[in-house]
Amino acid sequence: MKNPEAALNQKERRAVFSLAGIFGLRLLGLFLVLPVFSVYAHGLRGAMNHPVLIGIALGAYGLTQAFFQIPFGKLSDKWGRKPVIAIGLLIFAIGSAIAATATSIEWLLIGRIVQGAGAVAAAIIALTADLVREERWTKAMAIIGITIGISFSISLILSAPLAGWIGVSGIFWLTAVLSLAAIGVLYLVIPAVPTRFHRDAEMSPAMLGEVLRDPSLLRLDFGIFSLHTGLTAIFVVLPLVLIDPRHPLLSLNDQWMLYLPVMLLSFVAMLPMIIVGEAKRKLKEVFIIAIAILLVSVILMALSAHNIWLIAVALFLFFMGFNVLEASLPSLVAKFCHPGAKGTATGVYTTSEFLGAFCGGLLGGLLYIPGARNYSDIFWAVAIIYAIWLVVALTMQRPRYLATRVFTLTESAECQSNLETRLLALPGIAEVAVFKDEGAVYCKVDSKVYDEQAVMGVLADT
């Protein structure tokens, strides 16, 4: 049996932290420009004639990211993980260079589109699964998830100081260099291993229909779509609110003084909610409260466009809710999906996230009118989206607090015609799926009830 609590060994730690670093650096490159993008884009040729392109350029990476991530993952099964990841990182570097040299809003848009086309997330996760045994998989993904969260937080804090030091074009050049350096890490640090298919980490076409018909998973897909639609739309106008010459609140170089305490306090505030949700099995209640907090925060933004303290409170509430939802949504996907469908469910979920980023940029670009300073219109539009999401979430079923356990399908177990029935008869086993092609048995279990030795006994029974 694969014990999910087992520690990573030295080789696995080295590989996981290296891959998490590649993942994090790539996202850092995408998010570093978030707080300064709109201000920078205003100064490019053609931006004032086509203001909608400002918002579209901000979120454009999401469209190509959503379109290419699954094909890149499938190509990595055929061509190997490292070549596909290297190609993706090279494409991302090229997109960053195009954005860095752009003198018009159209070329900046092209750069962001190319950046998103280097969609290596699925291939990195698949390579992680190749390198880490199933019993360490949960820990490995937790490390990558934490890295993503840290990258996002760092990007908000460092964005303005970096822009003041090297300029926004310099940030794009920096991300291009980091992307190329990541290729070196990929080949020099991460070991080569045979490519294997993992249903908990990769898209399975056979599972796609089942995932797309599952109303619980579709609610979660709509949730992550809404969350990132709102995030991107807000950052189309928030930097402009802060530097509005008629009511200046913070210069661009000083905006880190707002983001730093807001991010730190929101992170501390979200921890008790996450602990209560998981440990006390109140995840649905915490989930709904977090969405309600988001809704309150954007309403406050709409009503406080000229008050720095109210904006600070609104951002604190927003990122508290945002962090809770970013942490709990993947956990809910894992709880609701069927055995062996986690990789497919996660692929659809991630695609929804990137589509949300694109639609948020599009929404902000369509609503924003330069000179009119109609910032509150965008905030109210996001509030409507979050209100709809809240209604949808209220109809969500309570999640089953089940974890996935993966067992090796032994020769003796494969010969048992009633293997699934015997496993389901054991205490704490809720669902079972046997995949002979992968040589694995996927079980959804209640970790507080199920007996590992009993499962092993059934699998070893001759």
SEFIPA-251333 format. One record per residue (C-alpha): x negated, y negated, z negated. Coordinates in Angstrom, 2 decimals, always signed. Example, Ala and Ser with C-alpha at 12.3 -4.5 7.8 and 13.67 -1.06 7.14 Angstrom:
<recs>
- xx	yy	zz
- -12.30	+4.50	-7.80
- -13.67	+1.06	-7.14
</recs>
This chain:
<recs>
- xx	yy	zz
- +0.00	+0.00	+0.00
- -1.11	-3.54	+0.68
- -1.12	-5.47	-2.59
- -0.18	-9.10	-1.95
- -1.91	-10.26	-5.12
- -5.33	-8.91	-4.09
- -8.07	-11.53	-3.89
- -9.80	-12.49	-0.69
- -13.28	-11.06	-0.38
- -16.26	-13.21	+0.59
- -15.97	-12.50	+4.33
- -12.23	-13.23	+4.32
- -12.65	-16.44	+2.31
- -15.27	-17.70	+4.75
- -13.03	-16.97	+7.72
- -9.83	-18.33	+6.18
- -11.37	-21.58	+4.94
- -13.07	-22.10	+8.32
- -9.80	-21.56	+10.20
- -7.93	-23.73	+7.73
- -10.54	-26.43	+8.36
- -10.02	-26.19	+12.12
- -6.25	-26.34	+11.62
- -6.54	-29.26	+9.22
- -8.97	-31.28	+11.35
- -6.72	-30.94	+14.37
- -3.68	-32.15	+12.43
- -5.78	-34.90	+10.87
- -6.51	-36.08	+14.39
- -2.81	-36.20	+15.18
- -1.70	-37.88	+11.96
- -4.56	-40.34	+11.36
- -3.03	-42.75	+13.85
- +0.48	-42.50	+12.40
- +0.40	-45.61	+10.12
- -1.41	-47.79	+12.67
- -0.11	-46.52	+15.99
- +2.77	-48.94	+16.55
- +0.69	-52.00	+15.72
- -2.11	-50.84	+18.02
- +0.23	-49.90	+20.88
- +1.77	-53.39	+20.86
- -1.50	-54.80	+22.11
- -1.75	-52.53	+25.14
- -0.80	-53.60	+28.63
- +2.82	-52.87	+29.47
- +3.96	-52.20	+25.91
- +6.18	-55.25	+25.63
- +7.71	-54.61	+29.04
- +8.53	-51.01	+28.11
- +8.81	-50.91	+24.29
- +10.50	-47.50	+24.38
- +7.13	-46.06	+25.44
- +5.63	-47.05	+22.07
- +7.89	-44.62	+20.23
- +7.65	-41.95	+22.93
- +3.85	-42.14	+22.88
- +3.84	-41.73	+19.10
- +5.85	-38.50	+19.25
- +4.83	-37.26	+22.71
- +2.36	-34.73	+21.33
- +5.31	-32.90	+19.79
- +6.92	-32.14	+23.16
- +3.87	-30.48	+24.69
- +2.98	-28.86	+21.37
- +6.43	-27.26	+21.23
- +6.25	-26.18	+24.87
- +2.77	-24.64	+24.79
- +2.37	-23.14	+21.32
- +4.15	-19.85	+22.05
- +2.46	-19.32	+25.47
- -0.94	-20.04	+23.85
- -0.17	-17.44	+21.20
- +0.75	-14.83	+23.82
- -2.33	-15.66	+25.90
- -4.48	-15.07	+22.85
- -3.17	-11.48	+22.77
- -4.44	-10.97	+26.34
- -7.57	-13.13	+26.57
- -8.70	-12.98	+22.96
- -8.18	-15.46	+20.12
- -11.42	-17.42	+20.30
- -11.35	-18.29	+24.02
- -7.75	-19.52	+23.79
- -8.43	-21.55	+20.63
- -11.54	-23.05	+22.22
- -9.58	-24.01	+25.35
- -6.90	-25.61	+23.18
- -9.46	-27.59	+21.17
- -11.13	-28.75	+24.39
- -7.77	-29.91	+25.78
- -7.12	-31.75	+22.51
- -10.53	-33.44	+22.76
- -9.81	-34.51	+26.35
- -6.46	-35.95	+25.29
- -8.15	-37.83	+22.44
- -10.71	-39.28	+24.88
- -7.93	-40.41	+27.25
- -6.13	-42.10	+24.33
- -9.38	-43.70	+23.14
- -10.06	-45.31	+26.53
- -6.45	-46.27	+27.28
- -5.85	-49.93	+28.06
- -2.16	-49.51	+28.89
- +0.74	-47.92	+27.07
- +1.17	-45.47	+29.96
- -2.35	-44.09	+29.58
- -1.95	-43.88	+25.81
- +1.20	-41.83	+26.43
- -0.72	-39.53	+28.78
- -3.43	-39.08	+26.15
- -0.90	-38.07	+23.49
- +0.77	-35.64	+25.89
- -2.57	-33.99	+26.63
- -3.42	-33.88	+22.91
- -0.26	-31.91	+22.23
- -0.99	-29.50	+25.08
- -3.91	-28.11	+23.09
- -1.45	-26.07	+21.06
- -3.64	-23.68	+19.10
- -1.57	-23.27	+15.93
- -0.09	-19.88	+16.87
- -3.46	-18.53	+18.04
- -5.19	-19.68	+14.82
- -2.54	-17.97	+12.69
- -2.88	-14.80	+14.78
- -6.68	-14.86	+14.37
- -6.21	-15.28	+10.63
- -4.06	-12.15	+10.65
- -6.78	-10.32	+12.61
- -9.41	-11.26	+10.04
- -7.44	-10.75	+6.84
- -5.90	-7.53	+5.67
- -2.14	-7.58	+5.16
- -2.47	-7.56	+1.36
- -4.37	-10.87	+1.59
- -2.09	-12.41	+4.20
- +0.09	-14.36	+1.74
- -2.96	-15.95	+0.11
- -4.51	-16.80	+3.46
- -1.37	-18.55	+4.70
- -1.06	-20.41	+1.38
- -4.58	-21.81	+1.89
- -3.70	-22.93	+5.43
- -0.44	-24.47	+4.19
- -2.24	-26.42	+1.47
- -4.79	-27.61	+4.03
- -2.00	-28.93	+6.25
- -0.50	-30.86	+3.34
- -3.87	-32.31	+2.34
- -4.59	-33.33	+5.95
- -1.30	-35.20	+6.17
- -1.87	-37.02	+2.88
- -5.47	-37.95	+3.72
- -4.41	-39.25	+7.12
- -1.97	-41.76	+5.61
- -4.54	-42.99	+3.09
- -7.57	-43.23	+5.40
- -5.82	-44.41	+8.55
- -5.85	-48.16	+7.92
- -9.41	-48.36	+6.49
- -10.73	-46.30	+9.41
- -8.85	-48.46	+11.90
- -10.40	-51.56	+10.32
- -13.87	-50.01	+10.49
- -13.98	-48.28	+13.89
- -10.69	-49.36	+15.46
- -7.83	-47.11	+16.56
- -9.74	-46.17	+19.70
- -12.58	-45.16	+17.38
- -10.18	-42.87	+15.50
- -9.32	-41.16	+18.78
- -13.04	-40.76	+19.57
- -13.61	-39.35	+16.09
- -10.89	-36.75	+16.56
- -12.39	-35.78	+19.92
- -15.80	-35.22	+18.32
- -14.30	-33.26	+15.41
- -12.37	-31.09	+17.85
- -15.55	-30.23	+19.76
- -17.35	-29.55	+16.47
- -14.53	-27.16	+15.54
- -15.37	-25.09	+18.63
- -18.87	-24.66	+17.22
- -17.44	-23.54	+13.87
- -15.16	-21.12	+15.70
- -18.04	-19.31	+17.40
- -20.83	-19.73	+14.84
- -19.00	-19.19	+11.54
- -15.93	-17.08	+12.21
- -16.67	-13.40	+12.91
- -15.48	-11.60	+16.02
- -12.83	-8.93	+15.40
- -10.57	-6.84	+17.63
- -7.26	-8.45	+18.57
- -4.23	-6.85	+16.95
- -0.52	-7.63	+17.11
- +1.09	-8.68	+13.81
- +4.84	-9.12	+13.59
- +4.56	-11.25	+10.48
- +2.21	-13.66	+12.28
- +3.20	-13.62	+15.95
- +6.20	-14.04	+18.20
- +7.90	-10.78	+19.20
- +10.17	-11.16	+22.26
- +12.24	-8.22	+21.03
- +13.03	-10.14	+17.82
- +13.81	-13.48	+19.46
- +17.52	-12.86	+20.10
- +18.05	-11.71	+16.54
- +16.33	-14.79	+15.15
- +18.26	-17.20	+17.39
- +21.57	-15.64	+16.35
- +20.89	-15.89	+12.63
- +22.91	-18.85	+11.24
- +20.75	-19.13	+8.12
- +17.56	-19.45	+10.16
- +19.22	-21.89	+12.58
- +20.12	-24.12	+9.62
- +16.46	-24.14	+8.59
- +15.36	-24.88	+12.16
- +17.76	-27.82	+12.23
- +16.35	-28.90	+8.88
- +12.70	-29.06	+9.96
- +13.80	-30.72	+13.22
- +15.67	-33.40	+11.24
- +12.82	-33.87	+8.75
- +10.23	-34.62	+11.43
- +12.63	-36.61	+13.58
- +13.08	-38.93	+10.62
- +9.38	-39.06	+9.74
- +8.28	-40.06	+13.25
- +11.13	-42.54	+13.77
- +10.30	-44.25	+10.48
- +6.64	-44.70	+11.43
- +7.61	-46.30	+14.72
- +8.69	-49.37	+12.72
- +7.34	-49.11	+9.15
- +3.85	-50.49	+9.99
- +5.58	-53.37	+11.82
- +7.75	-54.09	+8.79
- +4.69	-54.40	+6.58
- +2.87	-56.88	+8.87
- +5.92	-58.80	+10.13
- +4.56	-62.38	+10.51
- +7.83	-63.91	+9.29
- +7.74	-61.87	+6.05
- +4.18	-60.48	+5.75
- +3.89	-57.87	+3.01
- +0.55	-56.13	+3.60
- -2.13	-56.54	+6.21
- -2.93	-53.44	+8.21
- -6.29	-53.01	+6.45
- -4.62	-53.16	+3.02
- -1.81	-50.69	+3.64
- -3.82	-47.84	+2.08
- -3.12	-49.55	-1.27
- +0.53	-48.71	-0.73
- +0.09	-45.18	+0.61
- -2.50	-43.97	-1.94
- -0.41	-44.34	-5.15
- +2.78	-43.36	-3.33
- +1.27	-40.10	-2.07
- -0.34	-39.22	-5.40
- +2.77	-39.93	-7.46
- +5.08	-38.15	-5.02
- +2.85	-35.06	-5.09
- +2.95	-34.96	-8.91
- +6.71	-35.51	-8.92
- +7.45	-32.73	-6.45
- +5.60	-30.00	-8.38
- +8.29	-29.48	-11.07
- +10.95	-29.21	-8.36
- +8.98	-26.52	-6.51
- +8.33	-24.61	-9.75
- +11.99	-24.73	-10.77
- +13.11	-23.70	-7.29
- +10.93	-20.61	-7.13
- +10.51	-19.55	-10.77
- +14.10	-20.25	-11.85
- +15.54	-19.13	-8.50
- +17.24	-22.48	-7.94
- +15.83	-23.01	-4.46
- +19.13	-23.99	-2.85
- +19.84	-26.60	-5.51
- +16.32	-28.04	-5.25
- +16.59	-27.99	-1.46
- +19.83	-29.99	-1.45
- +18.54	-32.45	-4.05
- +15.41	-33.06	-1.94
- +17.52	-33.85	+1.15
- +19.67	-36.20	-0.94
- +16.49	-37.93	-2.15
- +15.43	-38.39	+1.48
- +18.81	-39.89	+2.31
- +18.60	-42.34	-0.59
- +15.05	-43.29	+0.37
- +15.85	-44.26	+3.97
- +18.96	-46.18	+2.88
- +16.70	-48.09	+0.48
- +14.28	-48.76	+3.35
- +17.13	-50.17	+5.42
- +18.14	-52.50	+2.59
- +14.66	-53.60	+1.46
- +12.75	-54.57	+4.59
- +11.29	-57.70	+2.95
- +10.44	-56.43	-0.55
- +7.17	-54.56	-0.99
- +8.17	-53.07	-4.35
- +11.42	-51.65	-3.03
- +9.58	-50.26	-0.01
- +7.08	-48.64	-2.38
- +9.91	-47.02	-4.35
- +11.57	-45.91	-1.11
- +8.33	-44.36	+0.17
- +7.74	-42.63	-3.17
- +11.20	-41.06	-2.96
- +10.74	-40.21	+0.71
- +7.44	-38.39	+0.25
- +8.63	-36.65	-2.89
- +11.56	-35.21	-0.94
- +9.40	-34.64	+2.14
- +6.76	-32.67	+0.22
- +9.37	-30.51	-1.50
- +11.01	-29.68	+1.83
- +7.71	-29.06	+3.64
- +6.85	-26.53	+0.94
- +10.26	-24.89	+0.55
- +11.36	-24.60	+4.19
- +8.72	-22.01	+5.20
- +9.50	-20.10	+2.01
- +13.19	-20.05	+2.93
- +12.41	-18.87	+6.46
- +10.46	-15.94	+4.97
- +13.31	-15.13	+2.60
- +16.10	-15.21	+5.20
- +14.38	-13.44	+8.11
- +14.62	-9.69	+8.61
- +11.63	-7.36	+8.12
- +9.12	-7.71	+10.91
- +10.75	-10.90	+12.24
- +8.78	-13.44	+10.22
- +6.34	-14.28	+13.02
- +9.17	-14.85	+15.48
- +11.23	-16.86	+13.00
- +8.21	-18.99	+12.14
- +7.50	-19.59	+15.84
- +11.02	-20.89	+16.46
- +10.83	-22.95	+13.26
- +7.51	-24.54	+14.25
- +8.79	-25.29	+17.75
- +11.76	-27.08	+16.15
- +9.34	-29.11	+14.00
- +7.38	-30.39	+17.00
- +10.54	-31.12	+18.98
- +11.66	-33.18	+16.00
- +8.44	-35.22	+16.15
- +9.08	-35.97	+19.82
- +12.75	-36.83	+19.31
- +11.86	-39.09	+16.39
- +9.46	-41.07	+18.55
- +12.06	-41.22	+21.32
- +14.77	-42.38	+18.89
- +12.57	-45.06	+17.38
- +11.46	-46.24	+20.81
- +15.01	-46.45	+22.14
- +16.34	-48.39	+19.15
- +13.41	-50.74	+18.54
- +13.71	-54.16	+20.19
- +10.52	-56.27	+20.04
- +11.21	-59.75	+18.77
- +14.62	-58.79	+17.40
- +13.05	-57.21	+14.29
- +15.91	-54.73	+14.10
- +13.93	-52.42	+11.83
- +16.91	-51.48	+9.70
- +18.68	-50.01	+12.74
- +16.08	-47.25	+12.92
- +16.31	-46.59	+9.18
- +20.10	-46.37	+9.36
- +19.86	-43.95	+12.30
- +17.55	-41.72	+10.27
- +19.97	-41.96	+7.34
- +22.76	-40.64	+9.57
- +20.57	-37.71	+10.65
- +19.75	-36.87	+7.04
- +23.41	-37.17	+6.02
- +24.34	-34.62	+8.69
- +21.51	-32.38	+7.50
- +22.80	-32.64	+3.93
- +26.26	-31.46	+5.02
- +24.71	-28.57	+6.97
- +22.55	-27.60	+3.98
- +25.55	-27.50	+1.65
- +26.91	-24.58	+3.71
- +23.66	-22.62	+3.39
- +23.83	-19.26	+1.68
- +21.80	-18.73	-1.44
- +18.50	-17.15	-0.45
- +17.68	-13.66	-1.54
- +14.50	-13.74	-3.59
- +12.81	-11.05	-1.59
- +9.22	-10.74	-0.48
- +7.86	-8.86	+2.51
- +5.59	-5.92	+1.83
- +3.71	-4.19	+4.63
- +2.71	-0.54	+4.32
- +0.59	+1.59	+6.59
- +2.69	+4.15	+8.45
- +0.94	+7.42	+7.66
- +1.19	+10.50	+9.86
- +3.28	+12.29	+7.26
- +5.65	+9.30	+6.96
- +6.01	+9.05	+10.73
- +7.27	+12.62	+10.84
- +10.08	+11.91	+8.37
- +13.36	+11.49	+10.23
- +15.03	+9.94	+7.17
- +12.17	+7.63	+6.12
- +14.23	+4.42	+6.13
- +17.07	+6.03	+4.17
- +14.70	+7.37	+1.52
- +12.98	+4.00	+1.13
- +16.28	+2.10	+0.89
- +17.34	+4.45	-1.90
- +14.48	+3.20	-4.09
- +15.14	+0.41	-6.63
- +14.32	-3.07	-5.36
- +14.11	-2.16	-1.65
- +16.63	-4.28	+0.27
- +15.60	-3.80	+3.91
- +13.25	-1.53	+5.82
- +11.91	-1.66	+9.39
- +9.52	+0.92	+10.84
- +7.32	-0.05	+13.80
- +5.44	+2.92	+15.16
- +3.64	+0.83	+17.79
- +2.04	-1.25	+15.03
- +1.69	+1.69	+12.63
- +3.41	-0.28	+9.89
- +6.45	-0.23	+7.63
- +7.93	-3.61	+6.71
- +10.02	-3.78	+3.54
- +11.93	-6.67	+1.97
- +11.64	-6.12	-1.76
- +12.59	-7.68	-5.06
- +9.13	-7.94	-6.61
- +10.56	-7.86	-10.13
- +12.31	-4.54	-9.58
- +10.66	-2.39	-6.95
- +8.17	+0.34	-7.84
- +5.09	+0.35	-5.65
- +4.12	+3.86	-6.63
- +7.55	+5.19	-5.71
- +7.17	+3.70	-2.22
- +3.75	+5.24	-1.85
- +5.16	+8.55	-2.96
- +7.78	+8.51	-0.19
- +5.21	+7.54	+2.45
- +2.83	+10.27	+1.33
- +5.51	+12.98	+1.05
- +4.75	+15.84	+3.43
</recs>
